[in-house]
Every structure is written in C-alpha cells, then in structure tokens.
C-alpha cells in the first residue's frame, strides 16, 4: 500500500491541476488529504472511477478482484459503445468469499486470470483492486507480473480500492496505470503526420462517431482514443501521436500532461459540444499538427470544412429559435459539460439560468464566466428541495442533468433531458448539436407537461365543491348552495348522495334505516350511522323542500 499512497500523493501534486496550482507550496506538499465524509462517495468511489474510465477499452477483459457486489454495482454504468469486440461488456470478478478473506485471495485471482485467457484469449487483462483485498494485503502487482510472464499476455494491475477517495481520483489512478504499464510498450504499424490522441473521451452513445467522419475527411487519424471504443494495441502505441486533445481535464489531465512531458506530445483542452466549440477544436487540432510537421494545406481544408458544416448546422437549428424564445434552461452536470453545453444551449437560443460546477476545474469556471458573464449563477451544491423550488417557481422551463435528478424535475412537472453519461442520444459535433436541439424541442413541446400541470379531476371537483359550500356562494346564489349540499355523498362508500336519502325519507315517510335502504342504494355498512343522524335531525327546511 506504500506505493499506492505515493501514487495518490503524486496525483494530488499534479501541476496541471488548476486547484492544486492555486495552493501554496506547503499546501501542495500536504496534498488533498481531507478524508471523505460518510455518503461523500455516493457519486462513486475510486474503484468505480477507475472502472468507468477504462472499461470502454473494448478488447480487454476487465477483472474485478473483490466481492461480487463491486462488479455488480459498477457494470455498465457508463453508456459507451463499441464498433468491434464486445468482450468489455462481459463481467469478470473473483467473487471473494469469507474463506478467501481469511486465507487471502491471490490464488483465486491467479486462477481467474488463467480461466479468462483459456476461454476468451483477450488482448490484455485489467485487474481492479477493491477495498477488501487491499485491506487484507493481496499483492495484485506481484500476481499480475507473474501471470504476464506465465501466460505471455499483458495483465495490468489497477490499484484503485474504493476507500482511497472519490470517483475522480479513481479516474486519475486508472490513467496512472496506463502510463506505468501500457503506454509506450508497443510501436504502431505505421505513423502519419496527422496522428492524434483523444484523451478523456468515452464515446457515450456513439458520440465519437459523430466527429470521426470530419477528421477522416481532413485526413486526421485518431491513433488512440482513451478510452472510448479504444483497443489495447492503440493505447500501447499512443506515444507516437503528433498531438492530443484533452476532452475531460477533470479525469485525465495527468495522462495528457505526462505524455507531453515524456514523449513531447502537445495537447489542448477542447470540446465538440456546440457549433462554435466544435469549429474551434478542429482549428486547434489542425494548428498543432501543422506545428508538428503536417502539410500547411491542412489549415485551409479545415476552414473549408468548418464553413460548410457551420452553414448546415445553423440552417438546421434556425427554425427552432422562435420556439425557444424566452425559454430558460437549468444545467445540472459538471466537468467539461458545465461550460461546453452552456455554449450549445446559447447557440440554440435558450437562456441558461444556472449551471452546476461541482465537478468543474478553475478553467471550466472561467469559461462559464466568459459565456454567461461574471454574474453567472454557478451552482456548487444544490439540494433536491432547492432544485424543486427553483423549477416549481418557473425559474427554468427545462432541466438538463443526469438520471439522479430526473425525479425532481418530474415531480415539479418540468421537462427534463438526460445529458449525462447514461444518455441514449449523442450530442457531439455539428450533427450532435442539431440532435440536441431536436430533443430539447420535443421535451418542451410535449403536450404531456400541460396535462401534468392541470389539477387532477378529483382535486378540481373538490375545489369547486368547496367554493359552492362557502358562505359567499350561499349568499350570492342560495339555489346553487342548496344543490351543492344535496349532491354531497353521505359516507365513505360514495354510493348515494344526501338529496336521494332526503327525498326517499319524506316521500315515503320512512322512519328506520332498513326502510331507507329498501328505497335507496345506501346498502353499505358505513351508511347506517349517517342515515340515523338524518332520521333524527329532520330539519324543517328539508321537509319543506320535499313537500
């Protein structure tokens, strides 16, 4: 565990981290040592962060060393998709039992690795350390090293037990494992002046495929995507790329910075959400590649492609802008989406009343201020009650968030759109921007919301009855008040109203409950006491009305 502690300390001293850069030298030496409070890992522990960061590598077997619940809770919680092998969607776990905890689980781990190689022959195996084997002292580094020699297959240890920290720390621990054991271990079959890496891109719902055709048209080759739709051999040879684009700095900035330090690969942080951001990212890619030796005509071809795609995208979303006029959106997400999706929503003609910055870096917040102004409503933490009151108070017409917040919006009867990692639609690039606008319009214009906001039929009837029974109504229209009084049901079974009972009593001169039941539909047991009260009262006004 000493090596893990050193790795965590090294991550906390990351020079590329804006939060770390704002600290004093003494504070940087201490690192981010604040312990998680109970419930703080509700958004995911370090193991969960490492698993979601690496699982999109498609030809790798992902083996979780720990109890079966760790694999069960982390499986398929990121909606990445693959164009090739589906091995990554197969769940592997050592399923540690009480006996393994007592005697150690290293033999069980070695047996599981052999079984996976015999049955599936993957390109590599990623072994994830979880809390329990880490606490009992299982040395997965030694097991993986021995297995690699024995089976002549890369077996990579991912030291990320959940108790060391948050999901974001797990993302970075996964990146450290790639840097230590994978990146630079193979050479690509060939290289070109147009090779790039995409770092922190997970191909959610196939978003990468909305951008790849544009890069293909320019001749730009994605040498490796870490990790959406990625292959082991691609990440192993990714050190030969000419430039890198960092999509999510919150999760993988250590990978981008250390690849620049070790292999001289320059990088920039960009976004493919929204029209202008997509164009700027393409320009940045072209500029970096030309600086690294690509032909200069790439710049001109990039501008021509941008002009064509922008003209199409602006034309496609123009009909929606009048429909969005005056509409307000609340964005409850984080990281790169806290500012990149803001730009996309503004391009669509929506006003963004607030955006969550709980998982955002200092640079992310500066970009938000550039887009929304210095008085931008940046939400560090909003409780469900506060969110509900904001939506119910008509301060936002639609909320874009993850699945955890959807029930708040539904309870407030406000349109909601999934923008997080579980989403079903891809919103990247020019095509994705048009799709985002279409989905927002579908949600805003759905007739369902208007119906949900109406009072329920029984609530409307109760309100009308209450109004008719009020003293003001009785004074204004006595006939209406009398009609309302006679329409009331006499008991909980709601089978017969007061007027029917009164008419039967005075028409047939009834004096017993049994006689009333013979002439009416009041046959329930709950009606008896109410009928007795009516028979005893016999108000003169009712007698006169019957006569």
C-alpha positions in Angstrom: 0.0 0.0 0.0 3.0 2.3 0.3 3.3 2.5 -3.4 -0.4 3.3 -3.7 -0.1 6.1 -1.1 2.8 7.5 -3.1 0.8 7.4 -6.3 -2.1 9.2 -4.7 0.2 11.8 -3.2 1.7 12.3 -6.7 -1.7 12.8 -8.3 -2.6 15.4 -5.6 0.5 17.3 -6.5 -0.5 17.4 -10.2 1.0 20.6 -11.8 -1.7 20.7 -14.5 -4.5 20.8 -11.9 -5.8 24.3 -11.5 -7.0 23.8 -8.0 -3.6 22.5 -7.0 -1.8 25.3 -8.8 -3.6 27.9 -6.6 -2.2 26.4 -3.4 0.9 27.5 -1.6 4.0 25.2 -1.7 3.3 23.9 1.8 -0.3 23.1 0.9 0.8 21.2 -2.2 3.2 19.1 -0.1 0.3 18.1 2.1 -1.9 17.2 -0.9 -5.6 16.8 -0.8 -5.7 14.8 2.5 -9.2 15.7 3.5 -11.0 12.4 4.3 -14.3 11.6 2.7 -17.3 12.1 4.9 -19.9 9.3 5.1 -22.0 9.5 2.0 -19.5 11.5 0.0 -18.8 8.5 -2.3 -22.5 8.3 -3.3 -21.4 9.6 -6.7 -18.9 6.8 -7.0 -15.7 5.6 -5.2 -12.2 5.4 -6.5 -12.7 1.9 -7.8 -15.8 3.0 -9.6 -14.0 5.9 -11.2 -11.2 3.6 -12.4 -13.6 1.1 -13.8 -15.7 3.6 -15.8 -12.5 5.3 -17.2 -11.0 2.1 -18.6 -14.0 -0.2 -19.3 -14.6 1.3 -22.8 -11.4 -0.4 -24.0 -13.2 -3.0 -26.0 -10.8 -5.9 -26.5 -9.7 -6.0 -22.8 -11.0 -8.3 -20.1 -11.9 -6.3 -17.1 -11.4 -8.5 -14.0 -12.6 -7.1 -10.6 -10.7 -8.6 -7.7 -13.2 -8.4 -4.8 -16.7 -9.4 -3.7 -19.3 -9.8 -6.5 -21.2 -6.7 -5.4 -18.3 -4.4 -6.6 -18.6 -5.7 -10.1 -22.4 -5.7 -9.9 -22.6 -2.1 -8.9 -20.0 -0.9 -11.5 -21.0 -2.9 -14.5 -22.4 -0.9 -17.5 -22.8 2.4 -15.6 -21.3 4.4 -18.5 -23.2 4.3 -21.8 -20.1 3.8 -24.0 -20.5 1.8 -27.3 -18.1 -0.3 -29.4 -17.6 -0.8 -33.1 -15.7 -4.1 -32.5 -15.3 -6.6 -29.8 -18.0 -6.8 -27.1 -15.7 -8.5 -24.6 -15.7 -5.4 -22.4 -19.4 -5.9 -21.7 -18.7 -9.3 -20.1 -18.4 -9.1 -16.3 -15.5 -10.8 -14.7 -15.0 -11.0 -10.9 -13.1 -13.2 -8.5 -16.2 -13.2 -6.2 -14.2 -13.3 -2.9 -15.9 -15.3 -0.1 -15.3 -15.3 3.7 -12.7 -18.1 3.3 -10.7 -16.0 0.7 -10.8 -13.1 3.1 -9.3 -15.2 5.9 -6.7 -17.1 3.8 -6.0 -14.5 1.1 -7.4 -14.2 -2.4 -4.2 -14.2 -4.5 -4.5 -17.9 -5.6 -8.1 -17.2 -6.6 -7.0 -14.2 -8.6 -4.4 -16.2 -10.5 -6.9 -19.0 -11.2 -9.4 -16.4 -12.6 -6.8 -14.9 -14.9 -5.9 -18.3 -16.3 -9.6 -19.1 -16.9 -10.2 -15.9 -18.8 -7.2 -16.4 -21.0 -8.2 -20.0 -21.7 -11.8 -19.2 -22.6 -11.6 -15.7 -24.2 -7.9 -15.0 -25.1 -8.2 -11.2 -24.7 -5.6 -8.7 -25.9 -5.0 -7.9 -22.2 -6.5 -8.2 -18.8 -7.1 -5.3 -16.4 -7.2 -6.4 -12.8 -9.0 -3.9 -10.5 -8.1 -3.8 -6.8 -11.1 -3.2 -4.5 -11.3 -2.4 -0.8 -11.4 -5.8 0.8 -8.3 -7.4 -0.9 -6.4 -4.2 -0.4 -7.1 -4.3 3.3 -6.2 -8.0 3.7 -2.9 -7.4 1.8 -3.4 -9.1 -1.5 -0.5 -8.0 -3.7 -2.1 -7.8 -7.2 1.0 -6.2 -8.6 3.0 -9.3 -7.9 0.2 -11.6 -9.2 -0.2 -9.6 -12.4 3.5 -9.6 -13.0 3.8 -13.4 -12.5 0.7 -14.0 -14.7 2.1 -11.9 -17.5 5.3 -13.9 -17.6 3.5 -17.3 -17.3 0.8 -16.6 -19.9 2.7 -14.2 -22.2 -0.2 -11.8 -22.0 -0.4 -8.2 -20.6 -2.0 -8.4 -17.2 -2.3 -4.8 -15.8 -2.9 -4.0 -12.2 -5.3 -1.1 -11.5 -4.7 -0.1 -7.8 -7.8 1.8 -7.0 -9.5 0.5 -3.9 -12.6 2.5 -3.2 -11.6 3.7 0.3 -8.7 5.9 -1.1 -11.0 8.6 -2.4 -13.6 9.8 -4.8 -14.6 8.7 -8.3 -12.5 11.5 -9.8 -9.4 10.2 -8.0 -10.1 6.8 -9.5 -10.1 8.2 -13.0 -6.6 9.5 -12.4 -5.4 6.3 -10.8 -6.6 4.5 -13.9 -4.6 7.0 -16.0 -1.5 6.3 -13.9 -1.9 2.6 -14.5 -1.9 3.2 -18.3 1.2 5.4 -18.0 3.1 2.9 -15.9 2.2 -0.3 -17.7 0.7 0.3 -21.1 1.5 3.5 -23.0 4.8 3.2 -24.8 5.0 -0.6 -24.7 4.3 -1.2 -28.4 5.1 0.6 -31.7 2.3 1.4 -34.2 2.3 -0.4 -37.5 2.9 2.9 -39.2 2.7 6.6 -38.4 1.5 9.7 -40.3 1.9 13.5 -39.7 -1.8 13.5 -38.9 -1.9 11.2 -35.9 -3.7 12.5 -32.8 -4.9 11.1 -29.4 -8.2 11.9 -27.8 -7.9 11.8 -24.0 -10.9 11.6 -21.7 -13.4 10.8 -24.5 -15.6 7.8 -23.7 -17.8 7.5 -26.9 -21.0 7.9 -24.9 -23.9 6.7 -27.1 -21.5 6.7 -30.1 -20.6 10.4 -29.9 -17.1 9.8 -31.2 -18.6 8.6 -34.4 -20.3 12.0 -35.0 -16.8 13.6 -35.1 -14.7 10.9 -36.6 -16.1 11.4 -40.2 -15.0 15.0 -40.1 -11.4 14.1 -39.0 -11.3 11.3 -41.6 -12.3 13.9 -44.3 -9.4 16.0 -43.2 -7.0 13.0 -43.2 -6.6 13.2 -39.5 -6.1 9.8 -37.9 -7.2 9.1 -34.3 -4.2 7.0 -33.3 -5.8 6.3 -29.9 -8.9 7.3 -28.0 -8.6 7.0 -24.2 -10.8 5.2 -23.8 -14.0 5.3 -25.9 -14.0 2.4 -28.5 -10.3 2.0 -27.8 -8.1 -1.0 -28.3 -5.2 -2.2 -26.2 -2.7 -2.0 -29.0 -3.8 1.5 -29.8 -3.2 2.8 -26.3 0.1 0.9 -26.1 1.3 2.7 -29.2 -0.3 6.1 -28.4 3.1 7.7 -27.5 3.8 8.2 -31.3 0.9 10.6 -31.8 1.8 14.2 -33.0 -0.8 16.0 -30.8 -3.5 15.3 -28.3 -6.9 16.8 -27.5 -8.0 16.6 -23.8 -11.8 16.3 -23.7 -12.2 16.0 -19.9 -9.4 17.5 -17.9 -11.1 16.6 -14.6 -10.5 12.9 -15.2 -7.4 12.6 -17.4 -5.2 15.7 -17.2 -2.4 13.7 -15.6 -2.3 11.4 -18.7 -2.1 14.4 -21.1 0.5 16.3 -19.2 2.8 13.3 -18.6 2.6 12.2 -22.2 3.7 15.7 -23.2 6.5 15.6 -20.6 7.7 12.1 -21.6 7.0 12.0 -25.3 6.8 15.6 -26.4 3.1 15.4 -27.4 1.5 18.8 -27.1 -2.2 18.9 -26.0 -5.0 21.3 -25.6 -8.4 21.1 -23.9 -11.3 21.3 -26.2 -14.9 20.4 -26.7 -17.1 19.1 -29.5 -20.3 20.3 -27.9 -21.9 23.1 -29.8 -21.2 24.6 -33.2 -18.5 27.2 -32.3 -16.7 24.9 -29.9 -16.6 22.1 -32.5 -15.1 24.5 -35.0 -12.5 25.8 -32.6 -11.4 22.3 -31.7 -10.9 21.4 -35.3 -8.8 24.5 -35.8 -6.7 23.7 -32.8 -6.1 20.1 -34.0 -5.1 21.4 -37.4 -2.8 24.1 -35.9 -1.0 21.7 -33.6 -0.5 19.1 -36.4 0.9 21.8 -38.7 3.3 22.9 -36.0 4.4 19.3 -35.6 5.2 18.9 -39.4 1.9 18.3 -41.2 1.4 20.0 -44.5 0.1 23.6 -44.2 -2.8 22.9 -46.6 -4.5 21.2 -43.6 -5.4 24.7 -42.3 -7.2 25.7 -45.4 -9.0 22.4 -45.8 -10.1 22.7 -42.1 -11.6 26.1 -42.7 -13.4 25.0 -45.8 -14.9 22.0 -43.8 -15.9 24.3 -40.9 -17.6 26.8 -43.2 -19.7 24.0 -44.8 -20.6 22.3 -41.6 -21.5 25.5 -39.8 -23.7 26.7 -42.6 -25.6 23.4 -42.5 -25.9 23.3 -38.7 -27.0 27.0 -38.3 -29.6 26.4 -41.0 -30.9 23.2 -39.3 -31.4 24.9 -35.9 -32.8 28.2 -37.1 -36.4 27.0 -37.3 -36.3 26.1 -33.6 -35.1 29.5 -32.3 -38.5 31.2 -32.4 -39.9 28.3 -30.4 -37.1 28.7 -27.8 -37.6 32.4 -27.4 -37.9 33.3 -23.7 -37.2 29.8 -22.6 -34.9 29.2 -19.7 -32.7 26.1 -19.0 -31.1 24.8 -15.8 -27.9 22.7 -16.4 -27.1 20.3 -13.6 -24.0 18.5 -14.7 -20.3 19.0 -14.2 -16.8 18.9 -15.7 -16.4 19.9 -19.3 -20.1 19.9 -19.9 -20.6 22.7 -17.3 -19.4 25.1 -19.9 -19.4 23.3 -23.3 -23.1 22.5 -23.1 -23.8 26.1 -22.0 -22.4 27.3 -25.3 -24.5 24.8 -27.2 -27.7 25.9 -25.4 -27.0 29.6 -26.0 -26.5 28.9 -29.7 -29.9 27.3 -29.7 -31.5 30.5 -28.3 -32.0 29.3 -24.7 -31.2 31.3 -21.7 -29.1 29.4 -19.1 -30.2 30.4 -15.6 -27.7 28.3 -13.8 -25.0 25.6 -14.3 -23.5 23.1 -11.8 -19.8 23.4 -11.2 -19.4 20.8 -8.5 -17.0 18.7 -10.7 -15.5 21.6 -12.7 -12.0 23.0 -12.7 -10.9 26.6 -12.3 -10.5 26.9 -16.1 -14.1 25.5 -16.5 -15.4 28.2 -14.3 -13.5 30.9 -16.2 -15.1 29.7 -19.4 -18.5 29.8 -17.9 -17.9 33.5 -16.9 -16.9 34.2 -20.5 -20.1 32.7 -21.8 -22.6 33.8 -19.2 -21.0 36.9 -17.8 -19.3 37.5 -14.4 -22.7 37.3 -12.6 -23.3 33.8 -13.9 -25.2 31.6 -11.5 -22.6 28.8 -10.8 -24.1 26.2 -8.5 -21.6 24.4 -6.2 -24.2 22.3 -4.5 -28.0 22.3 -4.7 -30.2 20.1 -2.7 -33.2 18.4 -4.3 -35.5 20.6 -2.3 -33.8 23.8 -3.6 -33.8 22.4 -7.1 -37.6 21.5 -6.8 -38.4 25.0 -5.6 -36.4 26.6 -8.4 -38.2 24.5 -11.0 -41.6 24.9 -9.4 -41.2 28.6 -9.2 -41.0 28.7 -13.1 -37.4 29.9 -12.9 -36.5 27.3 -15.5 -38.5 25.8 -18.4 -36.4 22.7 -18.8 -33.6 21.0 -16.8 -30.7 19.1 -18.4 -29.0 16.8 -15.9 -28.1 13.2 -15.1 -30.5 10.4 -14.1 -30.2 11.1 -10.4 -32.0 14.5 -10.8 -34.8 13.5 -13.2 -37.3 12.7 -10.5 -37.0 16.2 -9.1 -37.9 17.6 -12.5 -40.8 15.1 -13.0 -42.2 15.9 -9.6 -42.1 19.6 -10.5 -43.8 18.8 -13.8 -40.9 20.4 -15.7 -39.4 19.0 -18.9 -36.2 17.1 -18.4 -33.4 15.9 -20.7 -30.6 13.4 -19.9 -27.3 15.0 -20.6 -25.1 12.7 -18.5 -23.2 9.5 -19.2 -26.3 7.3 -19.2 -28.0 9.2 -22.0 -29.4 7.4 -25.1 -28.6 10.1 -27.7 -25.3 11.5 -28.9 -24.8 15.3 -28.9 -21.3 15.8 -30.1 -20.2 17.8 -33.2 -22.5 19.6 -35.7 -24.8 16.6 -36.1 -25.0 16.2 -32.4 -25.8 19.9 -31.9 -28.8 19.6 -34.2 -29.9 16.4 -32.4 -29.7 18.2 -29.0 -31.9 21.0 -30.3 -34.4 18.5 -31.6 -34.6 16.6 -28.3 -35.0 19.8 -26.3 -37.8 20.9 -28.6 -39.5 17.5 -28.3 -39.4 17.7 -24.5 -40.5 21.4 -24.3 -43.4 21.0 -26.7 -44.7 17.7 -25.5 -48.4 18.0 -24.5 -47.8 15.7 -21.6 -46.4 18.6 -19.5 -49.5 20.8 -19.9 -51.7 17.9 -18.8 -49.5 17.1 -15.8 -49.7 20.7 -14.6 -53.5 20.6 -14.6 -55.3 19.8 -11.3 -56.4 16.2 -11.0 -60.1 15.7 -11.8 -60.9 14.9 -8.1 -58.9 17.9 -7.0 -60.8 20.2 -9.4 -64.2 18.8 -8.2 -63.2 19.2 -4.5 -62.2 22.8 -5.1 -65.5 23.5 -6.9 -67.5 21.9 -4.1 -65.6 23.9 -1.5 -66.3 27.1 -3.4 -70.0 26.2 -3.7 -70.2 25.5 0.1 -68.6 28.7 1.1 -70.7 31.4 2.8 -70.1 33.8 0.0 -71.5 31.4 -2.6 -74.5 30.7 -0.4 -75.3 34.4 -0.1 -74.7 35.0 -3.8 -76.8 32.0 -5.1 -78.8 30.1 -2.5 -80.2 27.7 -5.1 -76.6 26.7 -6.1 -75.6 26.3 -2.5 -78.7 24.0 -1.9 -77.9 22.0 -5.0 -74.3 21.5 -3.7 -75.5 20.5 -0.3 -77.8 17.8 -1.7 -75.1 16.5 -4.0 -72.8 15.5 -1.1 -72.2 11.8 -0.5 -73.4 10.7 2.9 -70.5 8.4 3.7 -67.2 7.0 2.6 -68.7 4.4 0.2 -69.9 7.3 -2.0 -72.9 5.2 -3.2 -75.7 7.6 -2.6 -76.0 11.4 -2.0 -77.8 13.3 0.7 -80.6 14.5 -1.7 -81.6 11.0 -2.6 -81.9 10.0 1.1 -83.9 13.1 1.9 -86.3 12.6 -1.0 -86.9 8.9 0.0 -87.5 9.8 3.7 -90.1 12.5 3.1 -91.7 10.9 0.0 -92.4 7.6 1.8 -92.4 8.8 5.4 -89.6 6.5 6.4 -88.5 6.1 10.0 -85.9 3.3 10.0 -82.5 2.6 8.5 -83.9 -0.6 6.9 -86.7 1.2 5.3 -84.3 3.8 3.8 -82.1 1.1 2.4 -85.1 -0.6 0.8 -85.8 2.6 -1.2 -82.3 3.7 -1.9 -78.8 2.4 -2.8 -77.4 3.0 0.7 -76.7 -0.6 1.5 -73.1 -0.2 2.8 -72.4 -0.7 6.5 -70.8 2.7 6.7 -74.1 4.4 5.7 -76.0 3.3 8.8 -74.7 6.0 11.3 -75.2 8.8 8.8 -78.8 7.7 7.9 -79.6 7.6 11.7 -78.4 11.1 12.0 -80.6 12.3 9.1 -83.6 10.5 10.5 -83.2 12.1 13.9 -82.5 15.6 12.6 -85.4 16.0 10.1 -84.8 19.7 9.5 -87.9 21.7 8.6 -86.2 23.2 5.6 -85.6 19.7 4.2 -89.2 18.7 4.9 -90.5 21.8 3.1 -88.2 21.1 0.2 -89.5 17.6 -0.1 -93.1 18.7 0.2 
